[in-house]
């Protein structure tokens, strides 16, 4: 089982629809949510290879699936800095995600699933960009990541 399948299985376990729906819809939501979360983390860490277009496509799908499932998500008025209106719930976590019990932020929780290699790759990527732009091989200090709107 790869990381996407493992995360999708976990998401299925805590996804509690607001109304009766078929298991196919919950499975689809979980699969899309797993991929969306991985891309969100890559964008959060400003990875060069992160696919912005795919993230936007998945965001539209996530909003639609969240509505179909009747999940409790934040909206434009209630969204905090780490939240994504129509997709996430409290503090940027997916609705009902118990990750907040073990991690202080959604990104820390996501890193437990997607591995610290995303962070390591982000720092390497920043170092390479800085070295290329300055013409030297010095290592850049990490830049604080900003949340995805």
C-alpha positions in Angstrom: 0.0 0.0 0.0 1.5 3.4 -1.0 1.2 6.6 1.0 -1.8 7.9 -0.9 -3.7 4.6 -0.3 -2.8 4.6 3.4 -3.8 8.2 3.9 -7.1 7.6 2.0 -7.9 4.6 4.2 -7.3 6.8 7.3 -9.5 9.6 5.9 -12.3 7.1 5.2 -12.2 6.1 8.9 -12.9 9.6 10.2 -15.1 10.9 7.5 -18.6 11.2 8.9 -21.1 12.3 6.3 -23.8 14.7 7.4 -26.4 12.6 5.6 -26.8 9.1 4.3 -24.5 8.5 1.3 -23.0 5.5 -0.4 -19.6 4.2 0.4 -18.4 5.0 -3.1 -18.8 8.7 -2.4 -16.8 8.4 0.8 -14.1 6.5 -1.0 -13.8 9.1 -3.7 -13.7 11.9 -1.2 -10.9 10.1 0.8 -8.8 9.4 -2.3 -9.1 13.0 -3.6 -8.5 14.4 0.0 -5.3 12.4 0.3 -3.9 13.7 -2.9 -5.1 17.2 -2.2 -3.4 17.2 1.3 -0.1 16.0 -0.2 -0.1 18.8 -2.8 -1.2 21.3 -0.2 1.8 20.3 1.9 4.2 20.6 -1.0 2.8 24.1 -1.9 3.0 25.1 1.8 6.8 24.2 1.7 7.1 26.0 -1.7 8.4 23.0 -3.6 9.3 23.8 -7.2 7.7 20.6 -8.5 4.3 21.2 -6.8 1.5 21.2 -9.3 -0.5 24.3 -8.8 -3.0 23.5 -11.6 -3.7 20.0 -10.2 -4.1 21.5 -6.7 -6.7 23.9 -8.0 -8.6 21.1 -9.8 -8.5 19.0 -6.6 -9.7 21.9 -4.5 -12.8 22.3 -6.7 -13.4 18.6 -6.4 -12.9 18.7 -2.6 -15.4 21.6 -2.2 -18.0 19.7 -4.3 -17.5 16.4 -2.5 -17.5 18.1 0.9 -20.9 19.6 0.0 -22.3 16.3 -1.3 -21.2 14.6 1.9 -22.6 17.3 4.1 -19.2 17.8 5.9 -18.9 20.6 8.4 -16.3 22.9 6.8 -15.4 26.6 7.4 -16.7 29.3 5.1 -15.2 32.6 3.9 -16.5 34.3 7.1 -15.3 31.7 9.6 -12.0 30.6 7.9 -8.9 31.3 9.9 -5.4 31.7 8.5 -4.8 27.9 8.0 -8.3 27.1 6.8 -9.5 26.6 3.3 -13.2 27.6 2.9 -15.5 24.8 1.9 -12.7 22.1 2.4 -11.2 22.2 5.8 -12.7 22.4 9.3 -11.0 23.7 12.4 -7.4 25.0 12.1 -6.8 23.8 8.6 -7.5 20.1 9.3 -9.9 18.0 7.2 -13.3 17.7 8.8 -13.2 15.3 11.8 -9.4 14.6 11.3 -8.1 13.5 14.7 -4.6 14.7 13.6 -5.0 17.7 15.9 -4.7 15.4 18.9 -1.1 14.6 18.0 0.1 17.7 16.1 -0.2 21.5 16.7 -0.8 22.3 13.0 -2.3 20.7 9.9 1.1 20.8 8.3 2.8 18.9 11.1 0.0 16.3 11.0 0.3 16.0 7.2 4.0 15.5 7.5 3.4 12.4 9.7 1.7 10.9 6.6 3.7 12.3 3.8 7.1 12.1 5.6 9.6 14.7 6.5 11.2 14.2 3.1 8.8 16.9 1.8 10.3 19.4 4.2 13.8 18.2 3.4 13.1 18.5 -0.4 11.7 22.0 0.2 14.9 23.1 1.9 17.1 21.5 -0.8 15.1 23.2 -3.5 15.4 26.6 -1.7 19.2 26.1 -1.4 19.6 25.2 -5.1 17.5 28.3 -6.1 19.5 30.6 -3.9 22.9 29.1 -5.0 21.9 29.5 -8.7 20.7 33.1 -8.2 23.8 34.1 -6.2 26.3 32.1 -8.3 27.7 30.4 -5.1 27.1 27.1 -3.5 26.2 28.4 -0.1 23.2 27.0 1.7 20.2 29.3 2.2 18.5 29.7 5.5 14.9 28.3 5.3 12.2 30.9 4.7 9.1 30.7 6.9 6.3 29.0 5.0 3.0 30.8 4.6 -0.3 29.0 4.7 -2.2 28.2 1.5 -5.2 30.5 1.2 
